Amino acid sequence: MPRRSVHLIQIPSSQQKSIDTIVAYHAGAPDDIYFRMIALESDYEVAVRSGGNGSKELAALQKFAEESRPAIESMRKDYQSKPWPPMPSSSNNFELMLTQINASQPWNTTCSSVAEDGYIGWSKTHGPLPTISNMNGKGIIQGDLSLRWTGTVPEDDLYRMMPNISIEFNGECFADGYAKPGIDAVAKVSVHSMITVDATIIAESSLDLCSVKSRLLPISEPFAGWLALQSNLLFFRALKGQQIDISVRLFGKTWTRGKADAEICIDLFGVPSNTITDTAIPVES
């Protein structure tokens, strides 16, 4: 069986609670501050799960938290005196709703539409964790975890939207070869996003998360981070009845031969939110 020691190291609960509080404080901050905080938190967790104590990464996170505090407090005071302007009224405005949370075979998993730990999707508190196991040379085994937002255009018009949603993820790839000539165990993970109007792609992005290959020795590689959907205003013309579709797909692929093993385990893939309605994406005309 694969040796996955990185999952045996636990972050102290008291320390994790402190970090969660810091991140929650930054949740209402501007995107550049919030996403930087998420990245620093991920750096810390990767360091601990990889066998270190994470002291350097934790110090960087705490330093950034203190440096960004004045800007956040100033911003919140300004919001209290100058509330957000209302969305322009238009009968053609509508929302894209999160309508699909799906795991294809062979991921052996369930998902949560309202996650208890603040994520919609897949997380370690909702078992079993998404896993692809390819043991004893089963060839290619692959699968998708997908989140999908959909909506129908109400009238012919020029529309604009800013999805501005962060998809967070972490997990591990493992490969253990069997001493054959060349590589005989591979595990890869990537994440992809796409925005379409009917069959027309208007925006897309992708990110490779990890890739391990083994000829003889067992190799594991943890990964963690986030992928932001389109963060700038996106303008497009659409006709009444056309379908707007935003899909985010985590793709895992393994390949083995002989008696080689490969495995992909996902600890988190989801949207930071407590309810489906919080994830609605407004589209304005």
PEVENPE-V547563 format. One record per residue. N is the residue number from 1. SS is DSSP state (H for helix, E for strand, C for the rest). D_LAST is the distance of its C-alpha to the last C-alpha in Angstrom with 2 decimals. Layout:
<<N	SS	D_LAST> <N	SS	D_LAST>>
This chain:
<<1	C	55.30> <2	C	52.86> <3	C	53.65> <4	C	50.46> <5	H	51.91> <6	H	48.67> <7	H	47.64> <8	H	50.87> <9	C	50.08> <10	C	48.33> <11	C	46.61> <12	C	48.48> <13	H	46.59> <14	H	47.15> <15	H	45.73> <16	H	42.70> <17	H	42.03> <18	H	42.20> <19	H	39.76> <20	H	37.32> <21	H	37.52> <22	H	36.83> <23	H	33.76> <24	H	32.43> <25	H	32.93> <26	H	30.79> <27	C	27.96> <28	C	26.14> <29	C	26.77> <30	C	24.54> <31	H	23.87> <32	H	26.67> <33	H	29.19> <34	H	28.25> <35	H	28.21> <36	H	31.46> <37	H	33.00> <38	H	32.09> <39	H	33.65> <40	H	36.78> <41	H	37.13> <42	H	36.96> <43	H	39.60> <44	H	41.86> <45	H	41.59> <46	H	42.25> <47	H	45.29> <48	H	46.72> <49	H	46.15> <50	C	47.84> <51	C	50.97> <52	C	50.63> <53	C	50.53> <54	C	47.22> <55	H	48.69> <56	H	47.28> <57	H	43.75> <58	H	44.00> <59	H	45.23> <60	H	42.28> <61	H	39.85> <62	H	41.67> <63	H	41.89> <64	H	38.16> <65	H	37.59> <66	H	39.85> <67	H	38.45> <68	H	34.85> <69	H	35.82> <70	H	35.88> <71	H	32.38> <72	H	31.00> <73	H	33.03> <74	H	31.90> <75	H	28.22> <76	H	28.76> <77	H	30.65> <78	H	27.93> <79	H	25.32> <80	H	27.78> <81	H	28.13> <82	C	24.50> <83	C	22.24> <84	C	18.74> <85	C	16.32> <86	C	14.28> <87	C	10.65> <88	C	8.83> <89	C	9.33> <90	C	7.07> <91	C	8.68> <92	C	5.99> <93	C	5.77> <94	E	8.74> <95	E	11.36> <96	E	13.65> <97	E	17.19> <98	E	20.41> <99	E	22.17> <100	E	25.03> <101	E	27.72> <102	E	30.35> <103	E	33.59> <104	C	35.22> <105	C	38.98> <106	C	41.07> <107	C	39.39> <108	C	41.57> <109	C	39.14> <110	C	37.23> <111	C	33.93> <112	E	32.57> <113	C	29.26> <114	C	30.12> <115	C	32.37> <116	C	35.04> <117	C	34.97> <118	C	31.29> <119	E	30.01> <120	E	28.27> <121	E	29.90> <122	E	33.47> <123	E	35.73> <124	C	39.46> <125	C	39.70> <126	C	38.71> <127	C	41.41> <128	C	42.30> <129	C	40.57> <130	E	38.93> <131	E	41.85> <132	E	42.85> <133	E	46.66> <134	E	48.37> <135	C	52.08> <136	C	55.12> <137	C	53.52> <138	C	51.09> <139	E	49.39> <140	E	45.56> <141	E	43.69> <142	E	39.94> <143	E	36.91> <144	E	33.28> <145	E	31.66> <146	E	27.98> <147	E	24.91> <148	E	21.92> <149	E	18.42> <150	E	16.83> <151	E	14.09> <152	E	13.31> <153	C	10.22> <154	C	10.23> <155	C	9.44> <156	C	9.57> <157	E	6.50> <158	E	5.76> <159	E	4.30> <160	E	6.22> <161	E	8.80> <162	C	12.32> <163	C	14.70> <164	C	17.50> <165	C	19.95> <166	E	23.63> <167	E	25.88> <168	E	29.49> <169	E	32.63> <170	E	36.38> <171	E	39.34> <172	E	42.25> <173	E	43.51> <174	E	47.21> <175	E	49.54> <176	E	53.33> <177	C	55.18> <178	C	58.55> <179	C	60.50> <180	C	59.90> <181	C	59.74> <182	C	56.23> <183	C	53.14> <184	C	53.16> <185	E	50.49> <186	E	46.83> <187	E	43.84> <188	E	40.34> <189	E	36.98> <190	E	33.57> <191	E	29.95> <192	E	27.04> <193	E	23.24> <194	E	20.92> <195	E	17.25> <196	E	16.96> <197	E	14.88> <198	C	17.77> <199	C	20.64> <200	E	18.93> <201	E	19.20> <202	E	16.54> <203	E	18.29> <204	E	21.64> <205	E	24.41> <206	E	27.88> <207	E	30.73> <208	E	34.41> <209	E	35.78> <210	E	39.47> <211	E	42.05> <212	E	45.74> <213	E	48.59> <214	E	52.18> <215	C	55.47> <216	C	57.81> <217	C	56.76> <218	E	54.10> <219	E	50.97> <220	E	48.09> <221	E	44.97> <222	E	42.63> <223	E	38.99> <224	E	36.30> <225	E	32.97> <226	E	29.21> <227	E	26.35> <228	E	23.00> <229	C	19.95> <230	C	17.59> <231	C	17.84> <232	C	15.82> <233	C	12.16> <234	E	11.52> <235	E	9.37> <236	E	9.65> <237	E	9.37> <238	E	10.07> <239	C	11.83> <240	C	12.32> <241	C	14.79> <242	C	14.48> <243	E	15.34> <244	E	13.81> <245	E	16.92> <246	E	17.95> <247	E	21.72> <248	E	24.22> <249	E	27.80> <250	E	31.07> <251	E	33.67> <252	E	37.38> <253	E	40.18> <254	E	43.94> <255	E	46.90> <256	E	50.58> <257	C	53.92> <258	C	57.48> <259	C	57.67> <260	C	54.78> <261	E	52.11> <262	E	48.43> <263	E	46.02> <264	E	42.46> <265	E	41.74> <266	E	38.37> <267	E	38.57> <268	E	34.83> <269	E	31.59> <270	E	28.65> <271	E	25.83> <272	E	27.09> <273	C	26.16> <274	C	28.06> <275	C	25.81> <276	H	23.38> <277	H	20.77> <278	H	20.98> <279	H	19.65> <280	C	16.31> <281	E	13.44> <282	E	10.10> <283	E	6.91> <284	E	3.78> <285	C	0.00>>
